[in-house]
Amino acid sequence: MPTHNEIVKGLVQTLKPAAPARVHLLLAGLMWTVVGAVLAVLGTFWALRRPTLLMQLLVAAAVLAGVVKSLSVLDRAARKIALRIETRGDGRCVGGFLSWRSWLLVAIMAGTGRVLRSGIVALRVVGLLYVAVGVALLLSSRVLWTALRSHSATG
């Protein structure tokens, strides 16, 4: 007779939405691409609501900051995510394309964005931050798309 824990484990295993590693890579790439694009577009819109030469230069500086952040920090993070997904293999829970710590970081970043948009900081300043973060995510998403192409070619 199976124990209560064995029954629960079996039920969870049966009901969890599992997916192959290539789907996890696809979801990670989509998340970074879509979130990056939305942040970059919204940020640009907010920063350039009244387009002055200064704000245009600041948006250009935010884009440059995003490129630097992508190349110096987020590319490495994207490689770690891709490696984690590939190492774990197929049949893992679809939400597991990010670790629980990464999901926590996503929640903290979303909450921080919400607080910043609440009016404690001018929206055009928040826009510059969004441009930098959005560009960084969008540019580093290429690491995840490359991992997906490599995985699909070998898998």
Residue frames as qw, qx, qy, qz and C-alpha x, y, z in Angstrom:
[[0.000, 0.888, 0.459, 0.000, 0.00, 0.00, 0.00],
 [0.424, 0.474, -0.038, 0.771, 1.53, 3.37, -1.04],
 [0.304, -0.445, -0.452, 0.710, 2.13, 5.98, 1.63],
 [0.134, 0.894, 0.339, -0.261, 0.47, 9.37, 1.64],
 [0.147, -0.737, 0.357, 0.555, 3.73, 11.01, 0.46],
 [0.326, -0.060, 0.812, 0.481, 4.08, 8.53, -2.40],
 [0.278, 0.667, 0.689, 0.055, 0.50, 9.21, -3.50],
 [0.036, 0.922, 0.086, -0.375, 1.03, 12.99, -3.42],
 [0.254, -0.536, 0.574, 0.565, 4.34, 12.68, -5.29],
 [0.346, 0.207, 0.840, 0.363, 2.71, 10.50, -7.94],
 [0.208, 0.817, 0.528, -0.100, -0.20, 12.91, -8.31],
 [0.067, -0.856, 0.166, 0.485, 2.12, 15.91, -8.66],
 [0.319, -0.295, 0.732, 0.524, 4.23, 14.00, -11.19],
 [0.329, 0.447, 0.802, 0.223, 1.10, 13.14, -13.18],
 [0.124, 0.885, 0.439, -0.093, -0.41, 16.63, -13.13],
 [0.277, -0.677, 0.182, 0.657, 2.67, 18.84, -13.54],
 [0.622, 0.769, 0.061, -0.135, 2.90, 20.53, -16.93],
 [0.650, -0.390, 0.461, 0.462, 6.18, 18.98, -18.11],
 [0.567, 0.809, -0.050, -0.145, 8.00, 20.05, -21.25],
 [0.871, 0.164, 0.015, 0.463, 11.18, 19.21, -23.15],
 [0.488, -0.472, 0.009, 0.734, 14.29, 21.34, -22.65],
 [0.259, 0.230, 0.432, 0.833, 13.81, 23.05, -26.02],
 [0.211, -0.770, -0.498, -0.339, 10.45, 24.41, -24.82],
 [0.528, -0.718, -0.198, 0.408, 12.13, 25.73, -21.68],
 [0.444, -0.172, 0.254, 0.842, 14.77, 27.45, -23.83],
 [0.057, 0.522, 0.543, 0.655, 12.01, 28.86, -26.04],
 [0.361, -0.824, -0.433, -0.048, 10.12, 30.21, -23.01],
 [0.534, -0.570, -0.033, 0.623, 13.26, 31.78, -21.54],
 [0.337, 0.062, 0.392, 0.854, 14.13, 33.42, -24.86],
 [0.091, -0.663, -0.556, -0.493, 10.57, 34.67, -25.30],
 [0.442, -0.792, -0.354, 0.228, 10.44, 36.06, -21.79],
 [0.467, -0.439, 0.108, 0.760, 13.70, 37.98, -22.15],
 [0.224, 0.225, 0.511, 0.799, 12.76, 39.20, -25.64],
 [0.174, -0.716, -0.565, -0.373, 9.20, 40.28, -24.86],
 [0.460, -0.782, -0.270, 0.323, 9.98, 41.86, -21.50],
 [0.473, -0.286, 0.200, 0.809, 13.04, 43.59, -22.95],
 [0.143, 0.374, 0.525, 0.751, 11.11, 44.96, -25.93],
 [0.277, -0.797, -0.507, -0.179, 8.19, 46.16, -23.79],
 [0.506, -0.682, -0.141, 0.510, 10.50, 47.87, -21.29],
 [0.407, -0.112, 0.315, 0.850, 12.57, 49.52, -24.04],
 [0.025, 0.520, 0.555, 0.649, 9.50, 50.79, -25.93],
 [0.372, -0.822, -0.432, -0.015, 7.66, 52.01, -22.82],
 [0.549, -0.542, -0.042, 0.635, 10.80, 53.60, -21.46],
 [0.316, 0.099, 0.377, 0.865, 11.49, 55.41, -24.72],
 [0.128, -0.680, -0.554, -0.464, 7.89, 56.63, -24.87],
 [0.470, -0.802, -0.319, 0.185, 8.00, 57.94, -21.30],
 [0.541, -0.401, 0.091, 0.733, 11.44, 59.51, -21.62],
 [0.203, 0.033, 0.425, 0.882, 10.63, 61.25, -24.90],
 [0.081, 0.726, 0.672, -0.124, 7.12, 62.45, -24.08],
 [0.114, 0.980, -0.007, -0.161, 8.54, 65.96, -24.42],
 [0.879, 0.136, 0.106, 0.445, 11.51, 65.28, -26.68],
 [0.057, -0.962, 0.229, 0.134, 14.26, 67.73, -25.86],
 [0.578, 0.613, -0.520, 0.137, 17.80, 67.35, -27.09],
 [0.202, -0.514, 0.722, -0.418, 18.88, 66.52, -23.53],
 [0.791, -0.043, 0.478, -0.379, 16.34, 63.71, -23.21],
 [0.855, 0.480, -0.165, -0.107, 17.30, 62.33, -26.60],
 [0.326, 0.623, -0.655, 0.276, 20.93, 62.25, -25.50],
 [0.442, -0.355, 0.678, -0.468, 19.93, 60.61, -22.21],
 [0.916, 0.174, 0.195, -0.303, 17.96, 57.93, -24.07],
 [0.700, 0.574, -0.416, 0.084, 21.02, 57.28, -26.23],
 [0.009, -0.551, 0.722, -0.418, 23.11, 57.02, -23.04],
 [0.726, -0.146, 0.494, -0.455, 20.53, 54.60, -21.57],
 [0.911, 0.370, -0.112, -0.143, 20.79, 52.45, -24.71],
 [0.446, 0.606, -0.597, 0.279, 24.57, 52.42, -24.34],
 [0.354, -0.423, 0.669, -0.499, 24.24, 51.52, -20.64],
 [0.893, 0.065, 0.242, -0.374, 21.95, 48.66, -21.65],
 [0.792, 0.493, -0.358, 0.039, 24.49, 47.34, -24.13],
 [0.140, 0.567, -0.693, 0.424, 27.24, 47.49, -21.49],
 [0.609, -0.250, 0.549, -0.515, 25.00, 45.74, -18.92],
 [0.932, 0.248, -0.027, -0.263, 24.11, 43.07, -21.47],
 [0.696, 0.519, -0.462, 0.180, 27.69, 42.31, -22.39],
 [0.119, 0.508, -0.667, 0.532, 29.11, 42.55, -18.86],
 [0.380, -0.146, 0.695, -0.593, 26.36, 40.93, -16.75],
 [0.760, 0.196, 0.270, -0.559, 23.28, 39.55, -18.49],
 [0.667, 0.434, -0.564, -0.220, 25.03, 37.47, -21.16],
 [0.144, 0.290, -0.889, 0.324, 26.62, 35.47, -18.34],
 [0.483, 0.053, 0.597, -0.638, 23.24, 35.10, -16.58],
 [0.774, 0.358, -0.112, -0.510, 21.59, 33.95, -19.82],
 [0.505, 0.405, -0.762, -0.021, 24.35, 31.37, -20.37],
 [0.122, -0.158, 0.852, -0.484, 23.78, 30.04, -16.84],
 [0.663, 0.204, 0.330, -0.640, 20.04, 29.76, -17.48],
 [0.736, 0.425, -0.395, -0.349, 20.60, 27.94, -20.77],
 [0.309, 0.360, -0.861, 0.182, 23.13, 25.57, -19.21],
 [0.359, -0.056, 0.717, -0.596, 20.76, 24.86, -16.30],
 [0.762, 0.296, 0.086, -0.570, 17.92, 24.06, -18.69],
 [0.673, 0.444, -0.565, -0.171, 20.08, 21.80, -20.86],
 [0.108, 0.331, -0.870, 0.349, 21.62, 20.04, -17.85],
 [0.519, 0.015, 0.587, -0.621, 18.22, 19.32, -16.29],
 [0.078, 0.031, 0.927, 0.367, 17.00, 17.74, -19.51],
 [0.386, -0.249, -0.527, -0.715, 13.51, 16.98, -20.73],
 [0.533, -0.424, -0.726, -0.099, 10.34, 16.35, -18.77],
 [0.257, -0.189, -0.494, 0.809, 10.72, 19.13, -16.21],
 [0.066, 0.763, 0.563, -0.310, 7.91, 21.40, -15.06],
 [0.417, 0.676, 0.314, 0.521, 7.34, 24.13, -17.62],
 [0.207, -0.964, -0.026, -0.167, 7.67, 26.90, -15.01],
 [0.773, -0.506, 0.191, 0.331, 11.08, 25.56, -14.12],
 [0.658, 0.584, 0.061, 0.472, 12.80, 27.29, -17.03],
 [0.047, 0.710, -0.357, 0.605, 13.90, 29.72, -14.31],
 [0.437, -0.090, -0.771, 0.455, 15.08, 28.67, -10.87],
 [0.328, -0.780, -0.530, 0.058, 13.01, 29.71, -7.86],
 [0.409, -0.534, -0.053, 0.738, 15.69, 32.31, -7.05],
 [0.162, 0.073, 0.458, 0.871, 15.39, 33.74, -10.56],
 [0.196, -0.637, -0.648, -0.369, 11.59, 33.87, -10.24],
 [0.413, -0.719, -0.366, 0.422, 12.05, 35.70, -6.93],
 [0.322, -0.296, 0.191, 0.879, 14.34, 38.20, -8.64],
 [0.007, 0.377, 0.619, 0.689, 11.73, 38.68, -11.40],
 [0.319, -0.747, -0.581, -0.046, 9.08, 39.39, -8.75],
 [0.421, -0.612, -0.148, 0.653, 11.35, 41.85, -6.93],
 [0.237, -0.062, 0.381, 0.892, 12.18, 43.65, -10.18],
 [0.117, -0.548, -0.648, -0.516, 8.50, 43.85, -11.17],
 [0.397, -0.760, -0.467, 0.215, 7.61, 45.18, -7.71],
 [0.398, -0.434, 0.045, 0.807, 10.41, 47.73, -7.87],
 [0.119, 0.213, 0.525, 0.815, 9.18, 48.88, -11.28],
 [0.246, -0.700, -0.627, -0.236, 5.68, 49.26, -9.88],
 [0.431, -0.703, -0.277, 0.493, 6.95, 51.33, -6.94],
 [0.332, -0.216, 0.251, 0.883, 9.03, 53.54, -9.25],
 [0.012, -0.379, -0.604, -0.701, 6.02, 54.14, -11.51],
 [0.264, -0.685, -0.659, 0.165, 3.87, 55.13, -8.52],
 [0.059, 0.933, 0.154, 0.321, 5.19, 58.68, -8.70],
 [0.623, -0.706, 0.065, 0.330, 8.14, 58.74, -6.33],
 [0.410, -0.308, 0.470, 0.718, 10.38, 59.24, -9.37],
 [0.414, 0.567, -0.126, -0.701, 9.53, 61.26, -12.49],
 [0.874, 0.296, 0.369, -0.114, 8.21, 58.98, -15.23],
 [0.583, 0.768, -0.264, 0.018, 10.80, 60.22, -17.74],
 [0.127, -0.654, 0.726, -0.172, 13.56, 59.15, -15.32],
 [0.741, -0.039, 0.639, -0.202, 11.90, 55.75, -14.86],
 [0.780, 0.605, 0.047, -0.152, 11.74, 55.61, -18.65],
 [0.282, 0.764, -0.579, 0.040, 15.51, 55.95, -18.90],
 [0.415, -0.365, 0.806, -0.211, 15.96, 53.06, -16.46],
 [0.807, 0.286, 0.452, -0.248, 13.46, 50.99, -18.44],
 [0.623, 0.728, -0.259, -0.125, 15.33, 51.70, -21.68],
 [0.035, 0.646, -0.755, 0.105, 18.62, 50.53, -20.18],
 [0.539, -0.134, 0.792, -0.255, 17.15, 47.35, -18.66],
 [0.782, 0.468, 0.272, -0.308, 15.02, 46.63, -21.74],
 [0.515, 0.730, -0.436, -0.109, 17.93, 46.96, -24.15],
 [0.151, -0.509, 0.833, -0.154, 20.08, 44.75, -21.92],
 [0.666, 0.080, 0.685, -0.284, 17.44, 42.00, -21.77],
 [0.737, 0.616, 0.070, -0.270, 16.68, 42.25, -25.47],
 [0.357, 0.726, -0.586, -0.050, 20.33, 42.07, -26.49],
 [0.210, -0.394, 0.873, -0.198, 21.15, 39.21, -24.09],
 [0.816, 0.182, 0.370, -0.405, 18.14, 37.21, -25.24],
 [0.626, 0.593, -0.461, -0.209, 20.30, 36.30, -28.25],
 [0.047, -0.426, 0.881, -0.199, 22.24, 33.97, -25.92],
 [0.578, 0.099, 0.697, -0.412, 19.05, 32.02, -25.19],
 [0.746, 0.549, 0.003, -0.376, 17.99, 31.95, -28.86],
 [0.367, 0.612, -0.698, -0.066, 21.45, 30.67, -29.81],
 [0.273, -0.228, 0.888, -0.291, 21.18, 27.96, -27.14],
 [0.720, 0.314, 0.432, -0.443, 17.78, 26.96, -28.52],
 [0.660, 0.628, -0.313, -0.270, 19.14, 26.72, -32.07],
 [0.153, 0.513, -0.839, 0.096, 22.12, 24.67, -30.88],
 [0.461, -0.061, 0.789, -0.402, 19.89, 22.41, -28.79],
 [0.760, 0.437, 0.214, -0.431, 17.44, 21.89, -31.66],
 [0.533, 0.642, -0.518, -0.187, 20.28, 21.12, -34.08],
 [0.130, 0.384, -0.896, 0.181, 21.76, 18.48, -31.79],
 [0.426, -0.014, 0.726, -0.540, 18.55, 17.15, -30.26]]
